[in-house]
């Protein structure tokens, strides 16, 4: 996860949400986004 650029991480998160991928995977991405203190435009059903 640490090897992903911020841009790739954000793109992966947004695409995973759009594609309605597994919620555990989305939460993993979201956890890394929060760890990096990045801003996400929306958190649909994020836990």
Secondary structure, DSSP 8 states (H G I E B T S, - for coil): -TTS-HHHHHHHHHHHHHTT--HHHHHHHHHHHHHTT---S--TT--
